[in-house]
Amino acid sequence: MNFPVVRYDMSPPRAQREDRILLYGAWIGPVKEHPDYCVSLKWNPHGIEPNWMYHQVFRILERDEAERIVRGLAEREFADGKGTASGRARDIKHNLQATSDERELPDLEKSVIAALERQQEFQAFALPKRFARPIFNRYEPGMHYGSHIDNSLLGGFNGLRSDLSMTLFLNSPAEYDGGELVIESYTGAEAFKLDAGEAIVYSAGSIHHVAPVTRGTRLAAITWMQSAVRLDNLREILYDLFHAVKLAEEGKCGFALSLSRSYHNLIRYAAEL
Ligand SMILES: [Fe+2]
């Protein structure tokens, strides 16, 4: 049997989720099935390989927390982003990055990691084991970052394997034109330009680019993470199961305990620590 790739959009508030699903790269709706029981159904009438591209939008910071970081960044120096690029990326990377002489993680960077560590939905999605040091970047008019993939090993073999990348938008999208993070896939491109404090978390192996900024300033924090579960498709199954457990527990279903046992035992089976 063939199954199309259907993915529920989990980014809008829960009440609106049932109205939109992603089908072959396009959001369609309304969809009247229960919005929560399946995050992702797969049904492929055209015989196209399922798209395992794994990404999700999360609110990581409240707007006032994002504003506090933006105020803090006004005190920091910014240098050419090519300084941390290697190979071909040096030719296509046109942005600025906040510098720091401190060996210890500065407070602003620390606050990004702390916010990621307390966001439960993000934790269930990414199952993060280690984070790379966050980088704050700034795009002024004319700046952009061409199509690339992120390095697989950060800091060499003793560093971390980048399974997932994150872009956390820090200022309002009304403050600039352009600047979308665009993730490219076999089914088309998806552009993300999010509210201050929202982040897109996506497979580090995805081809992606930052569209040119044509007005104003775009400020964002980026980081990478090694997940305890390396494979996107296995992590996706666990993420689906996480929601099924949550619903079963909320509904006080009789099978909640056995579902929860399966979820945790699967993590025990799959996690590398
Ligand atoms: Fe990138």
Residues whose N, C-alpha, C, O or C-beta is under 5 A from the ligand:
A	BS01	LIG	D150
